[in-house]
């Protein structure tokens, strides 16, 4: 059991890890973070998101619950879209999905998320999002020190990819073939950075 002092120390340690990961992300994606948003794709994705929410589509109910949009969505398209994307990585509220799906993404460590996002961004528009590609990106990202003692779990990223891919397709981050779009390349680093921005 934790007392208040233990909890405060744990929170401080976690905040420091967030800060360090955010610094790595800013350096690794400095070019992408400096770019303006792709105007037309962002408007189209935001309009599609609003439409899906208004129609109560199954995939879009995730964003309503995870972002706490039961009353209304943000008026600003960019704020809304980035908030929805960030909620796929670290939902601020219960998204209403199964415990298995939620735990699959929640179990991703800072290094996993860095490798996943930075790897996609570096491979560029058209890069495929798959468990094999994610594993390779993490293993080959020079900013990440691999301290794992074994690599027997080759399917470690299968479930997170299964969970994230349809959500990212709904947001226009991936196309129908699970390949990174121009909007996804712009938005993923920003969305991930926002999940660590309080540190």
N, C-alpha and C positions, 0 to 999 in steps of 0.2 A: 504494500500500500504506500501511496505517496502522501507526504504532508505538504503543506503550502510551500515550504522552502525547496523541497525536492521538485515540485512542479515548476516553480519559478526557474530553477536551474535547468530543467529539461527544456522549458520554453526558450530560455536564452540560448541554449546550445543549438536547438533546432533553428532558431532565427539566424544564428551565425551560419549554419549550413545553407539556409535560404540565401543569405547575402552572398556567400561565396559562389553558389551556383548561378545566381543572377549576374555576378561579375563575369563569370566564364561565358554565359550566354550573350551578354552585351559585347564582349570582345569577339566571340565566334561569329556573331551575326550583325556586326557593326554596319556593314553595307546595307543589309536588308532593313535594319531598324532605322536607317536614315532615309529610306525611300518614301515617297508619298504613296498613298493607297491607290491601287488600280481602280479608278473611279467607276467605270461602267460595271465591271464584275462585282464590285462591292455593293453598288446600288441594286443590281439584279439579285444578289444573294440576300440582301436585307429584305427586299420585297418578297422574295420567296419564303423567307423565314416568317415574316409577318403573316403571309397568306396561310402558311402551314399551321401557324398557331391559331389563327382565326377559324380555320376549318377543323381544328382539333385532330390533326393527323397524328397517328401513333408516335412516329419518330419525334415530332415536335413537342409532344407532351413532356418529353424529357427536359427540354429547355425551360418550359414554363415552371415546372416543379423545381429544377435545380437552381434556377435564377430567382425564384420567388416572384414570378410575373403573373400570379393569379389575378391581380387587380388590373395591371396594365404593363405594357412593355415600355422601355425607354424611348423617348421621342427621337433621339439622335441615332441615325442608322449605324454609324461606326461604333458607338458605345454599345448598342444592342448586339451587333454582330460579334464584336470582340468579347463581350460578356458571355455570350452563348458558347463561343469557342473555348474560352477559359474554363467554363463550367464542365466541359467534357474532360478536362484534365484534373480539376480540383473543384467539384461542385460545392458551392457554399451552403446548399440545402439538399435534403434528401431528394434525389431525382425520381424515386419511386420505382426503380428497376430492382432486379433481384440482388440478393446479398452477394451471390457469386460474381455477378457482373461488376458491382461496385468495388468489391475487394480486389478484383483483378487489376483495376486501374489504380486503386489506392495503394496497392503493394509496390507500384513502380517507385524506385528510389530516384533521388536527384540525378544521379549519373544515367539512369535509364531514360528519364525524360529528356535530359540534355542530348544523349546520343540519338534518341528517336527524332527530336525536332531538328537539331543541327544537322544530323545526317540527311534528312529529307531536304532541307534547305540547300545544303552543299551539293547534293546530287541534282537539284534543280527541277524546274517545271517538267513534268512527265515522269518523275521518279516514282517507282512503284512502292506502295506501302504494304509490306508483308512482314510476318514474323521473322523470316530469314533475313530480310533486308535490315530490319531493326537490329537484330542481333549482330549483323556484320558492321553496321554503322557504329554501334556502341564499342565493339571490339577494336575498331580501327580509328576511333576518334582520339587524336593525340592529346587532347586536353584532359582525358579521363584516364586515371590509373586503375587498371583492372586488378583488384585485390581478391577476386574470387579464387577459391582453392580448386574448383573443378568446373567442368563445363558439360556435365552429363545431361542437364535439363535443356535439351535443344528446343523444346516447345514452351520455354518460359514466357515468350511474348505472344503466343498464339491467342490466348483469351483476350488480352488487352487490345490486340489488333481487331479481333472479332467484334469487340464492344465499340471501339472508336471509329472504325471504318464507316459504318452506316451513318453515324452522327456527323462525321466530317463530310460525307457525301451530301447530306442534307444541308450543310452550310456552304457547299461549294469549295471546300478545302481540297477534296478529292473529286475526280471525275468518276464516271460509272465503271471504269476499269481500275479503280483504286490507285490512280496516278495523281501526283501533286499538281495542282493548278497554280496559275499566277497569283490568285488571291490567297491560296493556302500558303504559298512561299512568303508572301508579305505578312500574313496574319499569325501564323504559328509562333514565331519568336515573340511577338508582342503579347499574345495570349498567355504563353508560358511565363514570360517575364512578369505579367500582372499578378500571377499567382504567388510570386515571391516578392512583390513590390513593397510589402509592409515591413520587410526586414532591412 
